Amino acid sequence: GVKLFVTGRPMKDLNKTLTDYAHKIEETDDRHLEDLREYIHFSVQDMFDHLKGSKVTEDAMTTISIQQAADLIFDKSDGKFICTALIMVEMESWYRKDVSWADFCCQLLNLPKGLDDCYEKAFNKFIGSNQEYACSFLLLMVGCKELLTQRTVKDLLGIHSQHKTLFTNLVESSVTLFPLVGGEENVARFVPFHKSIVDWLTEEDRKRSPSYFDLEVASSFMADRLMNHLRISLRGKKVDVNDFPTATQTLEHLEIPINLSIGQEPTVLYAVWHLTHHLNMCQLGLVTYFLMTNLTWLQLSLEAMGLAGLLESYSKLLLSDEWLPEPCRGDLMKDVKLMSQFL
């Protein structure tokens, strides 16, 4: 049988593997644009088929035809399928409200133009409707090393049963940006609607925008929330992200609850696999050092990763010593090497 591999991010190794079978279609290619037109026309036709008998179609579509609507959406799409998909999701929310045909046409004319405009309006709307949790939620989405479960997001945002309505609103309003996919909360994960969403949120050219998020800040936020969730203390004091710059300079020891275990806890599992990554991303390598030379953490890591995974985590750290503070870099690296050899 014939197998097709489609990606919007062709990497060198993919092109090398596929060789003569690799085929690139540019956004300006007439075939791509024709496919986009057909997709839009089909989507608009399907939408109006479902609208028969509603307020939107009761005027027999005298103001604007389906083809005119499709042409307008094509013009707004900037030649991108992802932009069109976001527009169609937005349009579906209109007819759920059973708006009048005049209102529908007005909203159609006011659709965002191009991907940047689509994302800007979508995120401004999301942040505005979830002011208590939106920015923290987006820091998690930007900073996470792997997709986060519903349970982990609740844990890291500090959302408890009394905040159930707020979290439900957060999930519902993020459906076009980070839909929740899967079963119960230990398994269901927040998935970016498209990979370009995270790229757009962290794009340095947008630093002045309220929807811009710095990767280092996001990692610092992740590290702080993970360590608080695990109740890991520095010098007997609960870690706060604002304490990191000074606390790490005089760090004497690290305390981990001795009864900490993996169990069915996705947040603890995520922390064991990725906490050191977040610490190193925000220049907190000294905390990583104390974790990787701590026997309680070693036991926890062995339970979560197995011996092969644990050894791999040490191997990655031994590839470079740049994650360690410079004044004592050599001596600290020796300890990490000794621990690795011990394993």
Residue, then its C-alpha position, 0 to 999 in steps of 0.5 A: g500500500v501507499k504511505l504518505f508522510v505530511t509535515g509542515r516542518p521538513m527536517k534535514d534527516l527527513n529529506k535525507t531519508l525520503t530522498d527522491y520521494a520528498h516533495k515540497i509544496e510552497e504556500t504560493d503554489d497554485r495547487h496548494l491555493e486550490d486545495l485551500r479554496e476547496y477546503i474553505h468552500f466545503s467547510v462553509q457549505d457544510m456549515f450552512d447546511h447545518l444552519k438551515g431553518s435558523k436565523v442565519t439562513e431564514d433570509a435565504m442568504t440574500t445578503i451574501s452567497i456561500q461563494q462570496a463568504a468562501d472568497l472572503i475567508f480565503d482572503k483572510s486566511d493569508g494562504k494558510f490552512i491553520c489560519t482557516a481552521l482557526i477562523m472556522v472554529e470561531m465561526e462555529s461559535w457564532y451559529r451556536k448562539d443562533v445569531s441573526w443573518a445580519d450579525f453573522c455577515c458583520q462578524l464575517l467581515n470583522l474576521p482577523k486577517g492572517l495568522d498573527d491577527c488570528y492568534e493575537k485576537a484569540f489570546n487577548k480574548f482568552i487572557g481577558s476571560n480568564q484573568e486569574y489563571a490565563c497567564s500562569f496557564l500559558l507559562l505552563m504551556v510554553g515552558c513544559k518539556e512534554l504535554l501536561t496532564q489535566r491533573t498536573v496543570k491543576d496541581l501546578l496552578g494550585i486549583h482545588s475543588q472549590h475552583k472547579t468552575l474557574f478551571t472548567n471555564l479555562v478548559e472551555s475557553s482554551v479549546t481553540l488554542f490548547p484543547l484537552v485531549g484524552g480520558e480522565e484527568n491523569v491521562a488527558r493532556f493539553v495539546p497545542f492546536h498547532k506547533s506554531i502557537v508556542d513559537w508565536l507566544t515566545e517570538e522575541d519580536r513580540k516582546r511588547s505584547p501582553s501575549y508574549f512569554d519568555l522561555e527562561v521565565a516560563s522554565s523558572f515558573m515551572a521549576d518553582r511550581l514543581m519544587n513547591h508541589l514536591r515540598i522540596s526545600l532549600r536550606g529548610k525554606k520553601v522555594d520561591v522563584n524570587d528567592f532563587p538568585t540569592a538562595t542558590q549562592t549560599l545553598e548548603h543543603l537540599e531537603i526532600p520529603i523522605n516519604l515522596s513516591i511516584g505512585q499514580e502521580p503524574t506531576v511527581l513523574y513529570a518533575v523527576w523526568h524534567l525538573t533538572h531541565h527547567l532548573n538549568m534553563c533558568q540558570l539554577g544548575l546548583v539546585t540540579y547538582f544538589l538533586m543529582t547528588n541526593l540519595t532520596w532523589l536518586q531513589l525516586s528517579l530510579e523508580a520513575m525512569g529505571l536504571a537506563g533512564l537514570l544513567e541517561s539523565y546523568s550522561k546528558l549532564l556530563l556532556s557539558d558543565e555549563w549548567l553549573p555555576e562557574p566558580c565551583r564548576g570543576d569540583l561539582m562536576k567531579d561529584v556528579k561523575l562519581m555518582s554516575q560511576f557509582l550507578 
